[in-house]
Amino acid sequence: FVQSEERYQKLEKIGEGTYGLVYKAKDNQTGEIVALKKIRMDHEDEGVPSTAIREISLLKEVQHPNIVPLKDVVYDESRLYLIFDFVDLDLKKYMESVPQLDRVQVKKFIHQMLQALNYCHQNRVIHRDLKPQNILVDIKQQNTQIADFGLARAFGLPLKTYTHEVITLWYRAPEILLGQRQYSTPVDIWSLGCIFAEMAQKRPLFCGDSEIDQLFKIFKIMGTPKESTWPGVSTLPDFKSTFPRWPTPTNPAATLGRDITNLCPLGLDLLAKMIVYDPYARITAEEALKHAYFDDLNN
Ligand SMILES: NS(=O)(=O)c1cc(-c2nc3ccccc3s2)cs1
């Protein structure tokens, strides 16, 4: 294949992703505009592990209208480049650019993202680091697409980006924060629940600035988890019996509703089923798509 340097002409830097810089680039072979993600491997000299290459190559098969197509994986001079379709902006910037997302838009976007999650989870692909920065918005089509599915499994989840930028913990599921290593698809539902609340309210649901602060921000609203609300929680590696004991809300939907006034009762009911401690009790993408909240979606 043509060397990545000649084939893709960088136009501008569009972001600093978890694994490396993201550029807007032009594919000199097709003339298309793409997003070029440079993946920095911590041991540059050792090259990219073949497991990562295989994992990533599998992701080229993942095709769904609400997932950013991975067009190409280019590996040269021990540098890995992921080439995606270009989409005009990410959800973080979109939310910053509008005074308020209207209720129909929030419903459409969440429905689209649940379809993407359902598709990936059925193919046993977990995102692990869902956040507004890796959800892209095509404004004209009013369509969202999730980027970076599966990268966390291939490259791991660092604490800092390669430029030592702090990785946001606001969307991280409690089982990951409590050190569970075999976490699974429910982690993405928790993240999407946090994004759902943020789209409705224009304010992050749990905005911690460290792992313990993130945990305690969740505990203050959802109560400190205990065996009766989350069987097995007390055996998780980072669970401490010395955690302060905040009370468990009797009606989580009402508790969440106190902060999220721009979500209808059905929306709050769905949100409360996504923000559930026990991963086994948390609603799945498949179940969420059947929730009455989506009944009046005309599509
Ligand atoms: N940060 S931003 O200005 O909203 C912006 C982000 C992007 C894109 N980021 C990604 C990430 C991954 C795949 C495609 C794109 S397209 C284009 S503009």
The ligand as an SDF file (V2000), in Angstrom:
LIG
                    3D

 18 20  0  0  0  0  0  0  0  0999 V2000
  -13.4140   18.1090   18.4930 N   0  0  0  0  0  0  0  0  0  0  0  0
  -14.2810   18.5380   17.2520 S   0  0  0  0  0  0  0  0  0  0  0  0
  -13.7830   19.7810   16.7300 O   0  0  0  0  0  0  0  0  0  0  0  0
  -15.6680   18.5760   17.6380 O   0  0  0  0  0  0  0  0  0  0  0  0
  -14.1430   17.3720   16.0110 C   0  0  0  0  0  0  0  0  0  0  0  0
  -13.9440   16.0270   16.1520 C   0  0  0  0  0  0  0  0  0  0  0  0
  -13.9240   15.3640   14.9060 C   0  0  0  0  0  0  0  0  0  0  0  0
  -13.7300   13.9730   14.7680 C   0  0  0  0  0  0  0  0  0  0  0  0
  -13.2360   13.1950   15.7070 N   0  0  0  0  0  0  0  0  0  0  0  0
  -13.1990   11.8690   15.3150 C   0  0  0  0  0  0  0  0  0  0  0  0
  -12.7470   10.7910   16.0910 C   0  0  0  0  0  0  0  0  0  0  0  0
  -12.7740    9.5110   15.5850 C   0  0  0  0  0  0  0  0  0  0  0  0
  -13.2450    9.2880   14.3180 C   0  0  0  0  0  0  0  0  0  0  0  0
  -13.7100   10.3400   13.5140 C   0  0  0  0  0  0  0  0  0  0  0  0
  -13.6630   11.6370   14.0460 C   0  0  0  0  0  0  0  0  0  0  0  0
  -14.1390   13.1180   13.3460 S   0  0  0  0  0  0  0  0  0  0  0  0
  -14.1170   16.2090   13.8530 C   0  0  0  0  0  0  0  0  0  0  0  0
  -14.2870   17.8230   14.3980 S   0  0  0  0  0  0  0  0  0  0  0  0
  1  2  1  0
  2  3  2  0
  2  4  2  0
  2  5  1  0
  5  6  2  0
  5 18  1  0
  6  7  1  0
  7  8  1  0
  7 17  2  0
  8  9  2  0
  8 16  1  0
  9 10  1  0
 10 11  1  0
 10 15  2  0
 11 12  2  0
 12 13  1  0
 13 14  2  0
 14 15  1  0
 15 16  1  0
 17 18  1  0
M  END
$$$$
